[in-house]
Each structure stands twice: as structure tokens, then as C-alpha cells.
Amino acid sequence: MADQPLDATGLLRVEVVTSTAARQTQEWPLALSAGASVKDALVACGLDAEDTAFSASVWGRHVALQRKLRDGDRIEWCRALKVDPKVARRQRFASQGRRSAGLFARARPGAKSGY
């Protein structure tokens, strides 16, 4: 995408998405002036850009609040994870046991291990 707005009005079309609580999301489609930053988009939605419990990303990549926006950007205002998903998966796998989880749960009788 180009750094310049795509429409003739000179406005950037962006979307802000946040999840303030588990299983609850909010979305705001915005039209901002060229040169707007991530912080400008958050303020336009009424979100507290200084809240340290949240972090900003654009299309899933962590960015600074001063980053300039491009037309079509999707800003995600996310809460920090309480548990690393990789650690949680390892713990689930360990508690369920090798034979009742994942690829090994439906092995056919007499099959080689792991197939």
C-alpha cells in the first residue's frame, strides 16, 4: 500500500478493533486526515492511548503509538496475555496425557507410534 490516501478526499480509511473484556470486541471504522498516527485513531475512538495494560498493533504487528497510518490499516488495541499460549498448550498436553490428546488420540490399532 502507498503512504498516501487512496481516495480523492485526502482521508485515510482505517479500522480500530479492541477487546476490553474476554469474548467482547468493538470496532470503529474511521476516516482520518493524512498523516494521522495510531494514537490519533485511538483518541478518535475515545480510547485511552496512555493505558499501559494495552498495546497497539497494525495487522497483528506491534507498533509504536507514533506510527503514521496508511489507508486500509487495521489497528488492534489489545490487552496483554495472562498466559503464554505455548505454555498453556504444553500444560494441557501434559495433564491429558500422550494417548488422549492431539495427533495420538485416534491412532488405529496396530499402527506405528506417531501415525
C-alpha positions as CSV (number, residue, x, y, z in Angstrom):
1,M,0.0,0.0,0.0
2,A,1.1,3.5,-0.6
3,D,1.7,6.0,2.2
4,Q,-0.7,8.4,0.5
5,P,-4.5,8.2,0.9
6,L,-6.3,6.3,-1.9
7,D,-9.4,8.3,-2.1
8,A,-9.9,11.8,-3.6
9,T,-10.9,13.4,-0.3
10,G,-7.5,13.0,1.2
11,L,-8.8,10.9,4.1
12,L,-7.4,7.7,5.3
13,R,-9.9,4.9,5.9
14,V,-8.8,2.8,8.9
15,E,-10.4,0.5,11.3
16,V,-9.8,0.2,15.1
17,V,-10.6,-3.0,16.9
18,T,-10.3,-3.7,20.6
19,S,-11.3,-6.3,23.2
20,T,-11.8,-4.7,26.6
21,A,-13.1,-7.9,28.1
22,A,-13.0,-11.6,27.3
23,R,-15.2,-12.5,24.3
24,Q,-16.2,-8.9,23.7
25,T,-15.0,-6.9,20.8
26,Q,-15.7,-3.4,19.5
27,E,-14.9,-2.0,16.0
28,W,-14.8,1.6,14.7
29,P,-14.4,2.4,11.0
30,L,-12.7,5.8,10.8
31,A,-11.8,8.4,8.2
32,L,-8.8,10.4,9.4
33,S,-6.7,13.1,7.8
34,A,-3.4,12.1,6.0
35,G,-0.5,11.9,8.4
36,A,-2.6,10.6,11.4
37,S,-0.9,8.4,13.8
38,V,-2.1,5.3,15.7
39,K,-2.6,7.4,18.8
40,D,-4.8,9.8,16.8
41,A,-7.0,6.9,15.8
42,L,-7.3,5.6,19.4
43,V,-8.2,9.0,20.7
44,A,-10.8,9.4,17.9
45,C,-12.5,6.3,19.2
46,G,-12.5,7.5,22.8
47,L,-9.9,5.0,23.9
48,D,-7.2,5.9,26.5
49,A,-4.0,5.7,24.4
50,E,-1.9,6.0,27.6
51,D,-3.3,2.9,29.2
52,T,-0.3,0.6,29.8
53,A,-2.4,-2.5,30.1
54,F,-3.0,-2.4,26.3
55,S,-0.6,-2.4,23.4
56,A,-1.2,-1.3,19.8
57,S,-0.6,-3.3,16.6
58,V,-1.4,-2.9,13.0
59,W,-2.5,-6.0,11.2
60,G,-1.1,-8.1,14.1
61,R,2.4,-6.5,14.2
62,H,3.3,-4.5,17.3
63,V,3.8,-0.8,16.6
64,A,4.5,2.4,18.5
65,L,1.7,4.9,19.0
66,Q,3.6,7.5,16.9
67,R,3.5,5.3,13.8
68,K,1.8,7.0,10.8
69,L,-1.2,5.3,9.4
70,R,-1.8,4.1,5.8
71,D,-5.0,3.8,4.0
72,G,-6.7,0.4,4.9
73,D,-4.8,-0.2,8.2
74,R,-6.4,-2.2,10.9
75,I,-5.4,-1.0,14.4
76,E,-5.7,-3.6,17.2
77,W,-5.8,-2.3,20.7
78,C,-5.1,-5.5,22.7
79,R,-4.8,-6.5,26.4
80,A,-1.7,-8.3,27.4
81,L,-1.9,-12.1,27.6
82,K,-2.2,-13.6,31.0
83,V,-0.7,-16.9,29.9
84,D,1.6,-17.7,27.0
85,P,-0.4,-19.8,24.6
86,K,2.5,-22.2,24.0
87,V,2.9,-22.8,27.8
88,A,-0.8,-23.4,28.2
89,R,-0.8,-25.9,25.4
90,R,2.1,-27.8,26.9
91,Q,0.4,-27.9,30.3
92,R,-2.8,-29.2,28.7
93,F,-1.0,-31.8,26.8
94,A,0.9,-32.9,29.9
95,S,-2.3,-33.2,32.0
96,Q,-4.3,-35.0,29.3
97,G,-1.5,-37.5,28.6
98,R,0.0,-38.5,25.3
99,R,-2.7,-41.0,24.3
100,S,-5.7,-38.7,24.8
101,A,-4.6,-35.5,23.1
102,G,-3.6,-34.2,19.7
103,L,-2.4,-36.5,16.9
104,F,-2.2,-39.5,19.1
105,A,-5.8,-39.5,20.3
106,R,-7.3,-41.5,17.4
107,A,-4.4,-43.9,16.4
108,R,-5.8,-47.0,14.8
109,P,-5.0,-50.4,16.5
110,G,-1.6,-51.8,15.4
111,A,-0.4,-48.5,13.9
112,K,3.1,-47.2,14.3
113,S,3.6,-44.6,17.0
114,G,3.0,-41.1,15.6
115,Y,1.0,-42.2,12.6
